[in-house]
Amino acid sequence: MRTEEFNHIILPMRSNLKAYALRLTESDDNAEDLVQEVMLRLWDMRQNIQAEDNHKALATSFMTSADMRNGTSPPTR
């Protein structure tokens, strides 16, 4: 994926990713950290991302994994 494609396809997902991260973490700061981590991971692997890939599924999968690794979700009730 070229930089222009990344900017056109991936960057517009940021607000949806932030909303998902807020549901996961219930914290604006932790949500922003997760979004930044996911965007960086996507940027780092942009050469391996194809235009026809399911970008939203890839990003949310990365976010869920990062959340579990970082332990940013609130305790379950």
N, C-alpha and C positions, 0 to 999 in steps of 0.2 A: 504494500500500500504506500503510495506516494504521500508526501506531506500535505498536498492539496486535498487528497482524498480523506486523509485523517481529519483535517480541519473541517471538511464538509460533512463527513459521516459520523465521526466519533465525538468531536467537541459539542455538537448540538445535543448529545445524550446527557450532558453534564447535569442539567437540572433534574432530569428523571432519576439519575443515579443518586443525586443528593437527597431526593425525596425517599428513595429506597433506603439509603444509609440512615436517614433520620428515623425511619420505622425500625431499623435494626438496633440502633444505638440509643435512641431517645435523648441524644445530646448533639447540639449543633457543632461543637468543637470536634467530637469524635467522628461525626458524620463527614465533616469537611476533611479530616485526616484520611478517612477511608476513600473518599472520592479522589483525593490527590494521589493516594497509593495506587488506586485502580487506573487512573489516567496515565500515571507514569509507567505502570506495567504495560498498558496498551501501547504507549508511545515506544517503549523499548522493544516491543515485539512487532511493530508495525510492518516490518519487512516480510513477516510471515502471515499477516492477516490478508485474506482475499476479499475482494469487493462483495462476493456472494455469501460470505460467512454471516452467521447470525450474531451481529455485533452486540446486541442487547443481552443475549443469553451469555455470551462470553464475558461481558463486563459484570453482569450480576453474579455470575459464578465466581469471578475473581473477588468481588466484594464480599460475598458470603464466606469465602475461604479466608480472606484477610481479617474479617470480623472475628471468625473463630480463632485464628492465630493470635490476634491481638487481645482477645477477651473484652471487646468494647461493648458487647450487648449487656443490657441490665440483667440481673438474675431473673430466672423464670419464677413465676408465682406458684 
